[in-house]
Amino acid sequence: MQKALFLDRDGVINSDEGHYYIYKVADFKINEGIIPSLQKISKAGYILFIVTNQGGVAKGIYSEADVEKVHNHLLAIFKENKISIKKIYFCPHHESVAKCECRKPSPYFIKKAIADFNIDASKSYLIGDSKRDIQAAEAAGIKGIKVDSNENISVYCDQIVKGKI
Protein backbone atom coordinates (compact mmCIF):
# COMPACT_ATOMS: atom_id res chain seq x y z
CA MET A 1 0.00 0.00 0.00
CA GLN A 2 1.06 3.52 -0.76
CA LYS A 3 1.07 6.66 1.35
CA ALA A 4 -0.46 9.87 0.05
CA LEU A 5 -0.71 13.58 0.66
CA PHE A 6 -3.97 15.23 -0.33
CA LEU A 7 -3.98 18.99 -0.76
CA ASP A 8 -6.73 21.54 -0.93
CA ARG A 9 -6.10 23.98 -3.78
CA ASP A 10 -7.16 27.58 -3.12
CA GLY A 11 -5.48 28.93 0.01
CA VAL A 12 -3.09 25.97 0.31
CA ILE A 13 -1.37 25.44 -3.05
CA ASN A 14 -2.20 28.86 -4.45
CA SER A 15 -2.98 32.21 -2.93
CA ASP A 16 -6.62 33.17 -2.66
CA GLU A 17 -5.80 36.61 -1.31
CA GLY A 18 -8.06 39.23 -2.85
CA HIS A 19 -10.22 36.63 -4.65
CA TYR A 20 -13.09 34.47 -3.53
CA TYR A 21 -12.82 32.30 -6.63
CA ILE A 22 -9.63 31.58 -8.53
CA TYR A 23 -10.55 30.64 -12.09
CA LYS A 24 -8.22 32.74 -14.26
CA VAL A 25 -4.60 31.78 -14.91
CA ALA A 26 -3.70 35.47 -14.47
CA ASP A 27 -4.95 35.33 -10.86
CA PHE A 28 -3.20 32.05 -10.04
CA LYS A 29 -0.16 32.53 -7.78
CA ILE A 30 1.63 29.60 -6.11
CA ASN A 31 2.02 30.03 -2.35
CA GLU A 32 5.46 30.34 -0.83
CA GLY A 33 7.05 27.01 0.06
CA ILE A 34 4.80 24.82 -2.10
CA ILE A 35 7.41 23.77 -4.66
CA PRO A 36 10.15 22.68 -2.23
CA SER A 37 7.59 21.14 0.15
CA LEU A 38 6.01 18.98 -2.53
CA GLN A 39 9.41 18.00 -3.91
CA LYS A 40 10.41 16.83 -0.44
CA ILE A 41 7.14 14.95 0.14
CA SER A 42 7.42 13.27 -3.27
CA LYS A 43 11.01 12.26 -2.61
CA ALA A 44 9.81 10.66 0.65
CA GLY A 45 7.49 8.40 -1.37
CA TYR A 46 4.13 10.14 -1.02
CA ILE A 47 1.69 10.20 -3.91
CA LEU A 48 0.15 13.65 -4.36
CA PHE A 49 -3.52 14.43 -4.94
CA ILE A 50 -5.49 17.67 -5.08
CA VAL A 51 -9.05 17.73 -3.77
CA THR A 52 -10.83 21.02 -4.35
CA ASN A 53 -14.35 22.45 -4.21
CA GLN A 54 -15.07 24.68 -7.21
CA GLY A 55 -18.60 25.84 -6.45
CA GLY A 56 -18.34 28.81 -8.79
CA VAL A 57 -19.07 26.38 -11.63
CA ALA A 58 -22.51 25.54 -10.22
CA LYS A 59 -23.16 29.22 -9.58
CA GLY A 60 -22.37 30.08 -13.21
CA ILE A 61 -19.44 32.33 -12.29
CA TYR A 62 -16.97 30.27 -14.32
CA SER A 63 -16.92 27.03 -16.30
CA GLU A 64 -15.35 23.60 -15.92
CA ALA A 65 -13.15 24.63 -18.88
CA ASP A 66 -11.86 27.55 -16.77
CA VAL A 67 -11.03 25.12 -13.95
CA GLU A 68 -9.20 22.84 -16.41
CA LYS A 69 -7.14 25.80 -17.74
CA VAL A 70 -6.03 26.67 -14.21
CA HIS A 71 -5.26 23.01 -13.46
CA ASN A 72 -3.26 22.62 -16.67
CA HIS A 73 -1.29 25.75 -15.75
CA LEU A 74 -0.62 24.37 -12.27
CA LEU A 75 0.41 20.95 -13.61
CA ALA A 76 2.82 22.61 -16.07
CA ILE A 77 4.47 24.52 -13.20
CA PHE A 78 4.72 21.33 -11.17
CA LYS A 79 6.12 19.36 -14.10
CA GLU A 80 8.86 22.00 -14.59
CA ASN A 81 9.74 21.42 -10.94
CA LYS A 82 9.59 17.60 -11.11
CA ILE A 83 6.41 17.35 -9.04
CA SER A 84 3.82 14.80 -10.13
CA ILE A 85 0.17 15.05 -9.15
CA LYS A 86 -1.47 11.65 -9.45
CA LYS A 87 -4.95 13.09 -9.86
CA ILE A 88 -6.92 16.29 -9.32
CA TYR A 89 -10.42 15.76 -7.98
CA PHE A 90 -12.71 18.76 -8.14
CA CYS A 91 -16.31 19.21 -7.17
CA PRO A 92 -18.14 21.65 -9.49
CA HIS A 93 -21.25 21.67 -7.29
CA HIS A 94 -22.47 24.03 -4.59
CA GLU A 95 -25.08 23.37 -1.93
CA SER A 96 -26.88 26.62 -2.80
CA VAL A 97 -27.66 25.14 -6.23
CA ALA A 98 -27.90 21.39 -5.60
CA LYS A 99 -26.64 18.77 -3.15
CA CYS A 100 -23.98 16.30 -4.24
CA GLU A 101 -21.89 13.50 -2.79
CA CYS A 102 -18.46 14.91 -3.71
CA ARG A 103 -18.27 18.39 -2.14
CA LYS A 104 -16.07 18.58 0.95
CA PRO A 105 -16.70 17.98 3.84
CA SER A 106 -17.75 14.78 2.08
CA PRO A 107 -14.86 12.30 2.03
CA TYR A 108 -16.04 10.98 -1.37
CA PHE A 109 -12.98 11.91 -3.45
CA ILE A 110 -10.48 10.96 -0.75
CA LYS A 111 -12.12 7.57 -0.31
CA LYS A 112 -12.21 7.12 -4.09
CA ALA A 113 -8.45 7.80 -4.32
CA ILE A 114 -7.76 5.44 -1.42
CA ALA A 115 -9.63 2.66 -3.20
CA ASP A 116 -8.45 3.41 -6.75
CA PHE A 117 -4.76 3.84 -5.93
CA ASN A 118 -4.27 1.36 -3.06
CA ILE A 119 -3.57 4.08 -0.49
CA ASP A 120 -2.81 3.29 3.14
CA ALA A 121 -5.10 5.71 4.97
CA SER A 122 -3.16 5.29 8.23
CA LYS A 123 -0.05 6.76 6.54
CA SER A 124 -1.80 9.51 4.60
CA TYR A 125 -2.59 13.17 5.20
CA LEU A 126 -4.63 16.08 3.92
CA ILE A 127 -3.49 19.68 4.25
CA GLY A 128 -6.35 22.15 4.10
CA ASP A 129 -7.24 25.65 5.19
CA SER A 130 -10.86 25.12 6.18
CA LYS A 131 -12.86 23.14 8.70
CA ARG A 132 -14.58 21.23 5.87
CA ASP A 133 -11.17 20.04 4.57
CA ILE A 134 -10.32 18.56 7.96
CA GLN A 135 -13.79 17.04 8.33
CA ALA A 136 -13.37 15.33 4.94
CA ALA A 137 -9.95 13.99 5.93
CA GLU A 138 -11.18 12.61 9.25
CA ALA A 139 -14.28 11.04 7.65
CA ALA A 140 -11.98 9.28 5.15
CA GLY A 141 -9.73 7.98 7.94
CA ILE A 142 -6.67 10.10 7.17
CA LYS A 143 -4.95 12.75 9.25
CA GLY A 144 -6.10 16.31 8.55
CA ILE A 145 -3.70 19.20 9.02
CA LYS A 146 -5.38 22.60 9.31
CA VAL A 147 -3.29 25.53 8.10
CA ASP A 148 -4.04 29.22 7.80
CA SER A 149 -5.03 30.40 4.36
CA ASN A 150 -1.92 31.04 2.24
CA GLU A 151 0.42 29.77 4.97
CA ASN A 152 3.76 28.27 3.98
CA ILE A 153 3.24 24.52 4.50
CA SER A 154 6.97 23.65 4.67
CA VAL A 155 7.00 23.02 8.42
CA TYR A 156 4.10 20.56 8.16
CA CYS A 157 5.64 18.70 5.23
CA ASP A 158 8.93 18.44 7.15
CA GLN A 159 7.02 16.98 10.11
CA ILE A 160 5.21 14.49 7.87
CA VAL A 161 8.49 13.31 6.33
CA LYS A 162 10.08 12.98 9.78
CA GLY A 163 7.07 11.07 11.15
CA LYS A 164 6.29 13.73 13.75
CA ILE A 165 2.63 14.25 12.82
N, C-alpha and C positions, 0 to 999 in steps of 0.2 A: 504494500500500500504506500501511497505517496502522501507527502505533506504539502499543504497549500497555504497561500496567503491570498485572501480576498480583500479587495480594496473598493471603497466607495469612490466615486469619481469627483464630482464637484465639491470643493472644500477640502479634499484629501490629496488627490493627484494634481488637480489644477485649482487655481485661485477662483473663488466665486465672489471676490471683493468687488462691490459696485454693480453686481448683476444678480438677479434672482435666478435667471435661466442662462446657461451657457450653451448656445447653439450656433455660434458663428466662429469660424476658425480665427478671425481677427481678435476675438475676445478671449481666446484660449491661451492661458499662461500657466506653464508647469510650476508647481510650488517648489520652493527651495528644499533641497535635500532628497527629492523624489528619485532622481537618476541614480546617485550613488547608493541610496537605500535599496532600491530594487535590484541593482547590480549585486549588492552584497547578499540579499535574500536569495536571489537566483543561484548565486555561486554556492550557497549553503544547501541547495537542493529543493527549494520550494517552487512549486508550480504557481504561477500568478494568474489571478482572475480579477475582473472588474465586474461589480454588481452595482447598477445605478438605476435610480428612478428618474424617468424623463417625462414627467407629467405634463409638460408644456405641449407635447404631441397631442394628447387627448383634449387639451384646452384649445387647440388650433393656433397656438402661438408660433410653433415651428413644426417641421415635418420629420418623419423618420429618415428621410434623405439628408436632412440637416444634421441629425444625430450621427448618421453614417459618415458624413464628411468630417465631422469633428473627430470621430473615432479613427478614421483613416489617417488623419493628421497626427493624432496621438501615437498610433502604431508606427508611423514613419519615424517619429522622434525616438521612440523606444528602439526601433530596429537599428537606427544609427548608433545607438548607445548599447547595443547588444543585450537588449532586454526583450524577452519574449512573453507575450500575454497569451495564455492558452485559449481563453475565450472571454468575450465581453458579453455579459447578460444585461439587457436593459428593458425596463418596464415602461411602455409608452402610455400607460393608463394613469388615471387620477380618480380618486374616490369622489370628487365633486361631479364627475361625468358618469362613471360606472365603476362598480366593484370588479376586482380581478383577483386571481390567486398569486400573482407574481410580484406585486408591489411590496417593497419592504414597509413594514416589519415582517411580512411573510418570509419564511425561510425557503420558499419554493426554488429559487435559482441556486441557492447554496446547496440545498439537498440534491438538486438535479446534477450539479457538478460533482458532488461527492459520489453519487451513483455512477455517473457517466465516465468519470476519470479515475475511479478506484482510489479515492482520497481517504486518508485516515483522519477522521474528524478530531480525534484526541490530540493530534499533532498539528492542527490547523488553526488559523487565525483570520479575523476580519478586522481591518482598521477602518473606522468610520467616524464621522463628525456629528452624528445625530443619535438620539435615543433609539429611533427606529432601526438604525444600522445595528446597534448592539442587541436589540431585541431579536432581530433576524438571525444574528450569529448564535445567540444563546438557544433559540428555538431549533436551530440546525445542529446543535451539539458541538459548536466550535467556540473558541475563546474570542470574545469581542473586546477590542481595545478602542476606547473613546478618546478622541483627540479634539482639540479646539479647531475650528474652521481655519484652514490655511496654515496650520502648524507644521513645522518641519518634523517629519516622522522618523528621522534618523535614530533618535534615542530608542524608540520602540523597536525598530528593526534590529538594532544592535542587541537589545535584550532578547528578542526572539531567537536570533542566531546563537546567542550564548546560553539559551535555555533558562533565562531568568524570569520569563513571564509564563 
